[in-house]
Amino acid sequence: MAVEVLLVEATGVIAALWRKAALPHQYHLVVVTTGAEALRVNALLQANVILLDLQLANAMEILRALQRQQLNAAIMLFSRESIEPNKMDMLRLGVAEYITPPYDGRHLRAAVQRLSRLGSTDESSTIDVLAGRFHGFIGSSKIMQNVYRVVESASESKATVFITGESGTGKEVCALAIHRQSGRNKQGEFVAINCGAIPKDLMESELFGHVKGAFTGAIHHRQGAVEQADGGTLFLDEVCEMSLDLQVKLLRFLQTGNFHRVGSGDLQEVDVRIVCASNRTPLEQVQAGMFRKDLYYRLHVIPLHLPPLRERGDDIAMLSEYFLVKYAREEGKDFSIISSDAMQLLSAYGWPGNVRELQNWIRQMVVLNVSGQVTAGMLPAQVRSGSSVLRGEATVTAVDDEDDSLRPLWLMEKDYIERAVAQCDGNIPKAAAMLEVSASTIYRKKQAWASRELPC
């Protein structure tokens, strides 16, 4: 298990000594230079050991603030001067060790290893929420605190939950949080099925299973998602993409709790809690005749809306630092902090792909750059310029002013989507997230384009 060490110093003396100390590879060092950075990073990192420079201007304020986070790290103070501290004061402030010069790599290594055995790695949901972490969510903004409260309330109920939000906002993370908070976490599995990613003719089998010989290729009996989730939670992602025919069968299942596998007349009964999600507005889908009204009322018992990243304020900084620490650790690099200029750009960008897009860019940046501080120059061009696929394309005139002929609307849409896919290097799910549609929508449109004859 990795031992997370947070170093708070402005001079780089201990950071240089760390390299000489040759600690085992499981000791992972993150360096910050200010108290504000220390608090943000520690909330995400939940360090086992904290090394704090006592000669920072506000060192004691930083120490007290770190203690208020209640994350149970073992703290060591160090100073560039041979000052003997008051041991009672150190104990009262929760300081486990204090070192003075001359510094020695061997002594530092021994001290850190000793402290790592003191730093608790136990986690509790209370500590996670204080640190801006909640069952996979990262963020402490007021709008997310409201989401956490709804999740906790919904977890205590058996009623169906309908999660809405743009692509990339974390709808599956939310559904999993509801499952983990509930008693079903110990009774059954969390099973997720994407209604927009599965071909329509296979969807019933995916949901309810089939028996051998039910259709061509059905060479074995197969459990469906509802059986796999018995006792647990079934998450129906992009439920508005489900065909009307299958919506009828889903409604019947919700009403009775009974179903039969494709090709079988034997009724089976399961105990499943349903959580569903869509990046569309479900009531608009009902009004458009794409979603059954009776099914809507069955599913839309506890509505839960996830806000887009652009509305989450300081959560952008918290998420950026979390992903930086996560991927730097995975790639074996020592990225420490994000510069203020880079953070301003990240905070100002619109993030049409939401958390998923931010996560992708941070990982890309870590892979393509050497260790150190994240600077504005390391960020993607569209983040530096403040543009996105949606923003950039919005400035393009739909009809060429120099061309008197109007083009068919479907061709305009085709060009628009193809430009988005090209900008995402052919990654259709990513392009779909940027355009705020499901990937299945793009696949269906590509099939429709192929069946048309382009004008000569």
C-alpha positions as CSV (number, residue, x, y, z in Angstrom):
1,M,0.0,0.0,0.0
2,A,1.3,3.4,-0.9
3,V,2.4,5.8,1.9
4,E,1.4,9.4,1.0
5,V,3.8,12.0,2.2
6,L,3.0,15.7,1.9
7,L,5.9,18.2,2.2
8,V,5.1,21.8,2.8
9,E,8.2,24.0,2.3
10,A,9.4,27.0,0.3
11,T,13.1,26.3,0.0
12,G,13.4,22.8,-1.5
13,V,15.9,21.7,1.1
14,I,14.0,18.7,2.4
15,A,12.8,17.9,-1.2
16,A,16.4,17.6,-2.2
17,L,17.2,15.5,0.9
18,W,14.3,13.2,0.1
19,R,16.0,12.2,-3.1
20,K,19.1,11.2,-1.2
21,A,17.2,9.4,1.4
22,A,16.3,6.6,-1.1
23,L,13.0,5.7,0.5
24,P,11.3,2.5,-0.8
25,H,9.1,3.0,-3.9
26,Q,5.8,2.8,-2.0
27,Y,6.6,6.2,-0.4
28,H,5.0,8.8,-2.6
29,L,6.0,12.5,-2.1
30,V,3.9,15.5,-3.0
31,V,5.5,18.9,-2.5
32,V,3.6,22.2,-2.0
33,T,4.9,25.7,-1.1
34,T,1.9,27.4,0.6
35,G,-0.6,26.7,3.3
36,A,-3.6,27.0,0.9
37,E,-2.0,24.4,-1.4
38,A,-1.3,22.1,1.6
39,L,-4.9,22.2,2.7
40,R,-6.3,21.5,-0.8
41,V,-3.9,18.7,-1.6
42,N,-4.2,17.1,1.8
43,A,-8.0,17.0,1.5
44,L,-7.6,15.0,-1.7
45,L,-4.5,13.0,-0.9
46,Q,-5.3,12.2,2.8
47,A,-1.6,12.0,3.5
48,N,-0.2,9.5,6.0
49,V,2.7,11.8,6.9
50,I,3.0,15.6,6.7
51,L,6.4,17.4,6.8
52,L,5.9,21.1,7.6
53,D,8.6,23.8,7.5
54,L,8.3,25.7,10.8
55,Q,9.9,28.8,9.2
56,L,7.1,29.4,6.8
57,A,5.6,32.8,7.7
58,N,2.3,31.3,8.8
59,A,3.5,27.8,9.8
60,M,1.5,27.6,13.0
61,E,-1.7,28.6,11.2
62,I,-1.1,25.9,8.6
63,L,-0.5,23.4,11.3
64,R,-3.8,24.2,13.1
65,A,-5.7,24.2,9.8
66,L,-4.3,20.8,8.9
67,Q,-5.4,19.5,12.3
68,R,-8.9,20.8,11.8
69,Q,-9.2,18.6,8.7
70,Q,-9.1,15.6,11.1
71,L,-7.5,13.3,8.6
72,N,-5.2,11.6,11.1
73,A,-1.8,12.2,9.4
74,A,1.4,12.0,11.5
75,I,3.0,15.4,11.4
76,M,6.7,16.2,11.5
77,L,8.0,19.8,11.8
78,F,11.4,20.9,10.6
79,S,13.4,24.1,10.8
80,R,16.5,25.5,9.1
81,E,17.7,26.7,12.5
82,S,18.6,24.6,15.6
83,I,15.6,25.6,17.7
84,E,14.5,23.3,20.5
85,P,10.7,23.5,20.6
86,N,8.5,23.1,23.7
87,K,7.7,19.4,23.7
88,M,4.3,20.0,25.5
89,D,3.3,22.5,22.9
90,M,4.2,20.0,20.1
91,L,2.2,17.3,21.8
92,R,-0.8,19.6,22.3
93,L,-0.7,20.5,18.6
94,G,-0.5,16.8,17.6
95,V,3.1,17.0,16.3
96,A,4.8,13.6,16.3
97,E,8.4,14.6,15.5
98,Y,10.6,17.6,15.1
99,I,14.0,17.6,13.3
100,T,16.7,20.3,13.1
101,P,19.8,20.7,11.1
102,P,22.2,19.3,10.2
103,Y,19.9,17.2,8.1
104,D,20.8,13.7,7.1
105,G,19.1,11.5,4.5
106,R,19.4,8.4,6.7
107,H,17.7,10.1,9.7
108,L,15.0,11.5,7.4
109,R,14.3,8.1,6.1
110,A,14.0,6.6,9.5
111,A,11.8,9.4,10.8
112,V,9.4,9.1,7.8
113,Q,9.2,5.3,8.1
114,R,8.5,5.7,11.8
115,L,5.8,8.3,11.2
116,S,4.1,6.2,8.5
117,R,3.3,3.6,11.1
118,L,1.5,6.3,13.1
119,G,-0.5,7.9,10.3
120,S,-3.9,6.2,10.2
121,T,-5.3,5.1,6.8
122,D,-8.8,4.5,8.1
123,E,-11.5,6.3,6.2
124,S,-15.0,7.2,7.3
125,S,-17.8,8.8,5.4
126,T,-17.7,11.7,7.8
127,I,-14.0,12.4,7.0
128,D,-14.6,11.9,3.3
129,V,-17.3,14.5,3.3
130,L,-15.2,17.0,5.3
131,A,-12.5,16.5,2.7
132,G,-14.8,17.0,-0.2
133,R,-15.0,13.2,-1.0
134,F,-18.3,11.3,-1.1
135,H,-18.5,7.7,-2.5
136,G,-16.5,8.5,-5.6
137,F,-17.5,12.2,-5.9
138,I,-14.9,14.9,-5.4
139,G,-16.2,18.3,-4.5
140,S,-17.3,20.4,-1.5
141,S,-19.3,23.2,-3.3
142,K,-22.7,24.0,-1.9
143,I,-24.5,22.6,-5.0
144,M,-22.7,19.2,-4.5
145,Q,-23.4,19.2,-0.8
146,N,-27.1,19.3,-1.8
147,V,-26.5,16.3,-4.1
148,Y,-24.9,14.4,-1.2
149,R,-27.9,15.1,1.0
150,V,-30.3,13.8,-1.6
151,V,-28.2,10.7,-2.1
152,E,-28.2,10.0,1.6
153,S,-32.0,10.4,1.8
154,A,-32.6,8.3,-1.4
155,S,-30.4,5.5,0.0
156,E,-32.7,5.0,2.9
157,S,-35.7,4.5,0.6
158,K,-36.7,1.7,-1.8
159,A,-38.2,4.2,-4.3
160,T,-36.8,4.5,-7.8
161,V,-34.4,7.4,-8.5
162,F,-34.1,9.3,-11.7
163,I,-30.8,11.0,-12.2
164,T,-30.5,13.7,-14.8
165,G,-27.5,15.8,-16.0
166,E,-25.2,16.4,-18.9
167,S,-22.8,13.8,-20.2
168,G,-19.8,13.5,-18.0
169,T,-21.3,14.8,-14.8
170,G,-21.0,11.4,-13.0
171,K,-24.5,9.8,-13.2
172,E,-23.1,6.3,-12.7
173,V,-20.9,7.5,-9.9
174,C,-24.1,8.9,-8.3
175,A,-26.0,5.6,-8.8
176,L,-23.2,3.6,-7.2
177,A,-23.1,6.1,-4.3
178,I,-26.8,5.4,-3.7
179,H,-26.2,1.7,-3.7
180,R,-23.2,1.9,-1.4
181,Q,-25.0,4.0,1.1
182,S,-28.0,1.6,1.2
183,G,-28.3,-1.7,2.9
184,R,-28.4,-3.3,-0.5
185,N,-24.6,-2.9,-0.6
186,K,-24.3,-6.1,1.4
187,Q,-27.3,-8.0,0.0
188,G,-26.6,-7.8,-3.8
189,E,-24.6,-6.4,-6.6
190,F,-24.7,-3.1,-8.4
191,V,-25.4,-3.8,-12.1
192,A,-25.2,-1.1,-14.7
193,I,-26.6,-1.4,-18.2
194,N,-26.4,1.4,-20.9
195,C,-29.7,1.4,-22.8
196,G,-28.2,3.6,-25.5
197,A,-25.1,1.4,-26.3
198,I,-26.9,-1.9,-26.8
199,P,-28.6,-2.8,-30.2
200,K,-32.4,-2.6,-29.9
201,D,-32.8,-6.3,-30.8
202,L,-30.5,-7.4,-28.0
203,M,-31.7,-5.1,-25.3
204,E,-34.5,-7.4,-24.0
205,S,-32.1,-10.3,-23.6
206,E,-29.5,-8.0,-21.9
207,L,-32.2,-6.9,-19.4
208,F,-34.2,-10.1,-18.8
209,G,-31.8,-12.8,-20.0
210,H,-32.7,-15.7,-22.4
211,V,-32.9,-19.4,-22.6
212,K,-31.0,-21.7,-24.9
213,G,-32.4,-21.6,-28.4
214,A,-34.4,-18.5,-27.9
215,F,-32.9,-16.9,-31.0
216,T,-30.0,-17.5,-33.4
217,G,-26.8,-17.5,-31.4
218,A,-28.4,-18.3,-28.1
219,I,-26.4,-21.4,-27.4
220,H,-26.6,-21.2,-23.6
221,H,-29.0,-20.0,-20.9
222,R,-28.1,-16.5,-19.9
223,Q,-29.0,-14.4,-16.9
224,G,-30.1,-10.8,-17.6
225,A,-29.3,-7.7,-15.7
226,V,-32.4,-8.0,-13.4
227,E,-31.3,-11.4,-12.2
228,Q,-27.7,-10.4,-11.7
229,A,-28.9,-7.4,-9.6
230,D,-31.3,-9.5,-7.4
231,G,-31.0,-8.1,-3.8
232,G,-29.0,-5.2,-5.1
233,T,-29.4,-2.2,-7.5
234,L,-30.0,-2.1,-11.2
235,F,-28.8,1.1,-12.9
236,L,-30.4,1.8,-16.2
237,D,-28.2,4.5,-17.9
238,E,-29.6,6.5,-20.8
239,V,-33.0,5.0,-20.1
240,C,-34.7,7.5,-22.5
241,E,-32.9,5.6,-25.4
242,M,-35.0,2.5,-24.7
243,S,-37.4,1.4,-27.4
244,L,-41.1,1.9,-26.7
245,D,-41.8,-1.8,-27.0
246,L,-39.2,-2.6,-24.3
247,Q,-40.5,0.2,-22.1
248,V,-43.8,-1.7,-21.9
249,K,-42.0,-4.8,-20.6
250,L,-40.0,-2.7,-18.2
251,L,-43.1,-1.1,-16.8
252,R,-44.7,-4.5,-16.3
253,F,-41.6,-5.7,-14.4
254,L,-41.7,-2.6,-12.2
255,Q,-45.4,-3.2,-11.4
256,T,-45.1,-6.9,-10.6
257,G,-41.5,-7.6,-9.8
258,N,-41.9,-10.6,-12.2
259,F,-40.3,-11.2,-15.6
260,H,-39.5,-14.1,-17.9
261,R,-36.4,-14.7,-19.9
262,V,-36.6,-14.3,-23.7
263,G,-37.8,-17.7,-25.1
264,S,-39.3,-18.9,-21.8
265,G,-42.8,-18.7,-20.3
266,D,-41.7,-19.3,-16.7
267,L,-42.2,-16.3,-14.5
268,Q,-39.3,-15.4,-12.2
269,E,-39.3,-12.9,-9.3
270,V,-36.5,-10.7,-8.1
271,D,-36.0,-8.0,-5.5
272,V,-34.3,-5.1,-7.3
273,R,-33.9,-1.4,-6.6
274,I,-34.0,0.6,-9.8
275,V,-31.9,3.7,-10.4
276,C,-32.0,5.2,-13.9
277,A,-30.4,8.2,-15.6
278,S,-30.5,10.3,-18.8
279,N,-28.7,13.3,-20.3
280,R,-32.1,14.3,-21.7
281,T,-35.0,16.0,-20.0
282,P,-37.4,13.0,-19.4
283,L,-40.6,15.1,-19.4
284,E,-39.7,16.5,-22.8
285,Q,-39.2,13.0,-24.1
286,V,-42.6,12.1,-22.8
287,Q,-44.1,15.1,-24.5
288,A,-42.3,14.2,-27.8
289,G,-43.8,10.7,-27.6
290,M,-40.4,9.0,-27.1
291,F,-41.0,7.9,-23.5
292,R,-44.1,6.4,-22.0
293,K,-45.9,8.7,-19.5
294,D,-46.8,5.8,-17.2
295,L,-43.2,4.6,-17.1
296,Y,-42.0,8.1,-16.4
297,Y,-44.2,8.3,-13.3
298,R,-43.0,4.9,-12.2
299,L,-39.3,5.9,-12.5
300,H,-39.4,9.6,-11.7
301,V,-40.1,9.2,-7.9
302,I,-36.9,10.7,-6.5
303,P,-35.5,13.1,-9.0
304,L,-31.8,14.0,-8.7
305,H,-30.1,16.5,-10.9
306,L,-26.3,16.6,-11.2
307,P,-24.9,20.1,-12.0
308,P,-22.5,20.7,-14.9
309,L,-18.9,21.2,-13.9
310,R,-19.0,24.9,-14.9
311,E,-21.5,25.5,-12.1
312,R,-19.5,23.9,-9.4
313,G,-17.1,26.8,-8.6
314,D,-14.0,25.7,-6.6
315,D,-14.7,22.0,-7.3
316,I,-12.8,22.5,-10.5
317,A,-9.6,23.2,-8.6
318,M,-10.3,20.3,-6.2
319,L,-10.9,17.9,-9.0
320,S,-7.9,19.1,-11.0
321,E,-5.6,18.5,-8.0
322,Y,-7.2,15.1,-7.3
323,F,-6.7,13.9,-10.8
324,L,-3.1,15.3,-10.9
325,V,-2.2,13.4,-7.7
326,K,-3.9,10.2,-9.0
327,Y,-2.3,10.1,-12.4
328,A,1.1,11.4,-11.3
329,R,1.2,8.4,-8.9
330,E,0.1,6.0,-11.7
331,E,2.7,7.3,-14.1
332,G,5.5,7.4,-11.5
333,K,5.9,11.2,-11.9
334,D,6.3,13.9,-9.2
335,F,3.9,16.6,-10.3
336,S,3.3,18.7,-7.2
337,I,1.0,21.6,-7.8
338,I,-0.9,23.5,-10.5
339,S,0.3,27.1,-11.0
340,S,-2.1,29.9,-10.3
341,D,-2.1,30.9,-14.0
342,A,-3.0,27.3,-15.1
343,M,-5.7,27.0,-12.4
344,Q,-7.3,30.3,-13.5
345,L,-7.5,28.9,-17.1
346,L,-8.9,25.6,-15.8
347,S,-11.5,27.4,-13.7
348,A,-12.5,29.7,-16.6
349,Y,-13.0,27.0,-19.2
350,G,-16.6,25.9,-19.9
351,W,-16.0,22.1,-19.7
352,P,-18.7,20.9,-22.1
353,G,-17.6,17.4,-21.4
354,N,-17.8,18.0,-17.6
355,V,-15.7,16.0,-15.2
356,R,-14.9,13.3,-17.8
357,E,-13.3,15.9,-20.0
358,L,-11.3,17.4,-17.2
359,Q,-10.1,14.0,-16.1
360,N,-9.0,13.2,-19.7
361,W,-7.1,16.4,-20.1
362,I,-5.3,16.1,-16.7
363,R,-4.2,12.5,-17.6
364,Q,-3.1,13.6,-21.0
365,M,-1.0,16.4,-19.5
366,V,0.6,14.1,-16.9
367,V,1.6,11.5,-19.6
368,L,3.0,14.1,-22.1
369,N,5.0,16.2,-19.7
370,V,7.9,15.7,-17.2
371,S,7.4,16.1,-13.5
372,G,7.2,19.4,-11.7
373,Q,4.7,22.2,-11.5
374,V,1.8,22.3,-13.9
375,T,2.0,25.5,-16.0
376,A,-0.4,27.1,-18.3
377,G,1.7,26.1,-21.3
378,M,1.1,22.4,-20.5
379,L,-2.7,22.8,-20.9
380,P,-4.5,22.0,-24.2
381,A,-4.8,24.8,-26.7
382,Q,-8.6,25.0,-26.3
383,V,-8.3,25.3,-22.5
384,R,-5.7,28.1,-22.9
385,S,-7.9,29.9,-25.4
386,G,-11.1,29.4,-23.4
387,S,-12.8,27.7,-26.3
388,S,-14.4,24.3,-26.7
389,V,-15.9,22.2,-29.4
390,L,-19.3,23.7,-28.7
391,R,-18.1,27.3,-28.1
392,G,-15.8,27.2,-31.2
393,E,-18.4,25.8,-33.5
394,A,-21.1,28.2,-32.2
395,T,-19.2,31.0,-33.9
396,V,-19.3,29.3,-37.3
397,T,-22.1,30.6,-39.5
398,A,-24.4,27.8,-40.4
399,V,-24.8,29.0,-44.0
400,D,-21.8,30.3,-46.0
401,D,-22.5,33.9,-46.9
402,E,-20.7,33.5,-50.2
403,D,-22.8,30.6,-51.3
404,D,-26.3,31.4,-52.5
405,S,-27.4,27.7,-52.3
406,L,-28.8,26.3,-49.1
407,R,-27.6,22.9,-48.0
408,P,-30.0,20.3,-46.5
409,L,-30.1,20.4,-42.7
410,W,-29.0,16.8,-42.3
411,L,-25.8,17.6,-44.2
412,M,-25.1,20.6,-42.0
413,E,-25.6,18.3,-39.0
414,K,-23.3,15.7,-40.5
415,D,-20.5,18.2,-41.1
416,Y,-20.9,19.5,-37.5
417,I,-20.8,16.1,-35.9
418,E,-17.9,14.9,-38.1
419,R,-15.9,18.0,-37.2
420,A,-16.5,17.1,-33.5
421,V,-15.4,13.5,-34.0
422,A,-12.3,14.6,-35.9
423,Q,-11.4,17.0,-33.1
424,C,-11.7,14.1,-30.7
425,D,-9.3,12.0,-32.8
426,G,-12.1,9.7,-33.9
427,N,-13.3,8.9,-30.4
428,I,-17.1,8.9,-30.8
429,P,-18.0,8.5,-27.1
430,K,-15.8,11.5,-26.4
431,A,-17.3,13.5,-29.2
432,A,-20.8,12.6,-28.0
433,A,-19.9,13.9,-24.5
434,M,-18.7,17.1,-26.0
435,L,-21.9,17.5,-28.0
436,E,-24.1,16.5,-25.1
437,V,-25.7,13.6,-26.9
438,S,-25.3,9.8,-26.4
439,A,-22.8,7.9,-28.4
440,S,-25.7,5.7,-29.8
441,T,-27.2,8.9,-31.3
442,I,-24.1,9.5,-33.4
443,Y,-23.9,5.8,-34.4
444,R,-27.5,5.9,-35.5
445,K,-27.0,9.1,-37.5
446,K,-23.9,7.6,-39.2
447,Q,-26.1,4.7,-40.3
448,A,-28.7,7.1,-41.6
449,W,-26.1,9.1,-43.6
450,A,-24.8,6.0,-45.2
451,S,-28.3,5.1,-46.5
452,R,-28.8,8.5,-48.1
453,E,-27.6,9.6,-51.6
454,L,-25.4,12.6,-51.4
455,P,-26.3,15.3,-53.9
456,C,-24.1,15.5,-57.0
